[in-house]
Amino acid sequence: MTENGIEQDLLAECKNGSREAFESLFLGNQKRVFSVALNFFGGNEELAKDITQQVFLKFFTNLEDFRREAEITTWLYRITVNACIDEQRKTRRFSFFSDLLGFNEPRVKRTQEDKVFRQEISDEVQKAVATLKTKFRLPILLKYVEGLSYREIAEVLECSEGTVASRLNRGHKLLAQKLEHLKNEI
């Protein structure tokens, strides 16, 4: 059985009140929800945990609204994106974007000086991404942090793949302008 088929079965069991199915869906998806929230809110783990709880509360209290033609993960990403945007509106926080430059690769042993340099560059990238409008920031987050395809991003953001491509392109250009001063550093 495919992963989506298993999740559909678990979803049906959840609708019938199965705690085991609830736990299985939660454990299978909490890291991706937490990751989106964590990166959206600049590494704020407490806020990411709160968002994760909100997302799963909403997910499990609205099981009847789930349309089977969509993937469960797509629905969860959509709920997560909406929760992050809602929280941002409340707190006026801006996003954090890590790993854009692949600085956190554990395979390579780095000197302390190199680690400090890479952290400084990473901080600059994070600041630049944080200044992007949400409509450019979210596609970048979903593409580079979550590894979603254009089709999946389009489903999550409820727009066309062309819009996703356009927003990614515009986001890349804006980041290139904001990070021009780092061109010879990297």
Secondary structure, 3 states (H helix, E strand, C coil): CCHHHHHHHHHHHHHCCCHHHHHHHHHHHHHHHHHHHHHHCCCCHHHHHHHHHHHHHHHHHCHHHCCCCCCHHHHHHHHHHHHHHHHHHHHCCCCCCCCCCCCCCCCCCCCHHHHHHHHHHHHHHHHHHHCCCHHHHHHHHHHHHCCCCHHHHHHHHCCCHHHHHHHHHHHHHHHHHHCHHHCCCC
